[in-house]
Amino acid sequence: MNKSYLKQMLTYFSKVYHLGEKINTLNKKRVKSPFEISTITFV
């Protein structure tokens, strides 16, 4: 699978399933976390 195909596939999934909105609605369970959960999920 080449990079352009992977990028197109991820863009499609993001548009169809609204992944950005779903990632931002996740809640973190840990008390002390130096990173936002959306950053960890995106990576």
C-alpha positions as CSV (number, residue, x, y, z in Angstrom):
1,M,0.0,0.0,0.0
2,N,1.6,3.3,-1.0
3,K,1.4,6.5,1.0
4,S,-1.0,8.3,-1.3
5,Y,-3.5,5.5,-1.1
6,L,-3.2,5.4,2.7
7,K,-3.7,9.2,2.8
8,Q,-6.8,9.0,0.6
9,M,-8.2,6.2,2.7
10,L,-7.7,8.1,6.0
11,T,-9.2,11.2,4.5
12,Y,-12.2,9.3,3.4
13,F,-12.7,7.6,6.8
14,S,-12.4,11.0,8.4
15,K,-15.0,12.6,6.2
16,V,-17.5,9.7,6.3
17,Y,-17.2,8.7,10.0
18,H,-16.3,12.2,11.4
19,L,-13.2,10.8,13.3
20,G,-12.0,14.2,14.4
21,E,-15.2,14.9,16.3
22,K,-15.2,11.4,17.9
23,I,-11.6,11.7,19.0
24,N,-12.3,15.1,20.7
25,T,-15.2,13.6,22.7
26,L,-13.0,10.9,24.3
27,N,-12.5,11.2,28.0
28,K,-9.3,10.4,29.8
29,K,-9.4,8.1,32.8
30,R,-6.0,8.9,34.3
31,V,-5.7,11.7,36.8
32,K,-2.2,13.0,35.8
33,S,-1.7,12.9,32.1
34,P,0.8,15.4,30.5
35,F,-0.9,14.9,27.0
36,E,-4.4,15.4,25.7
37,I,-6.2,12.2,24.8
38,S,-6.9,13.5,21.3
39,T,-3.2,13.9,20.6
40,I,-2.4,10.4,21.8
41,T,-5.3,8.9,19.7
42,F,-4.3,10.8,16.6
43,V,-0.7,9.6,16.8
